[in-house]
Amino acid sequence: QVQLVESGGGLVQTGGSLRLSCGASGINFGIYTMVWDRQAPGKRRELVASITRSGTTNYANSVKGRFTITRDNAKNTVSLQMNSLKPEDTAVYYCTIPPYYWGRGTQVTVSS
């Protein structure tokens, strides 16, 4: 059974930082591109960042220069370091292996 479990969300002030982590089990983690999505209230789900099995990264324009995605294939984990957070980053963040698997999400709230 595939499981993706996110952690690290919380409440932070504008300009602050958070680090999200996602642990994967039940899957050959190292072969998959890993993705962090987010969904804010009343908005469509959007891709935040992705990382291929070889470490190539891609970011939404809105987070470039502020967020960094990394992975540890030995530990089956993918992380998202979020710096210089803004209120518009407030959302539920999901760890995904599109299109098949996703976690329950972790709430990130940035206060102004």
C-alpha angles and dihedrals in degrees: 000000000000116000130182114186121188126201140168103066123134148121119309136164124248109284094025131120138237133180119214121199132193125196119200129202137172093036141085090253098184096066098055134085107236122215137193113209129179137200124198122198111283093004136102121260111263137192113251103178141339137196127196125220089263093050102259109150135206129187139193110251090242093064103033111129092016105060129052126193120203137169138204109204092187091059097034091236137132123193138194118206109200119194133173090024120200131200089251089063088069107120145106107280120213131196108218145178098201131255100001113039139035139160130238093261137236125246119240117189122183115193122209 
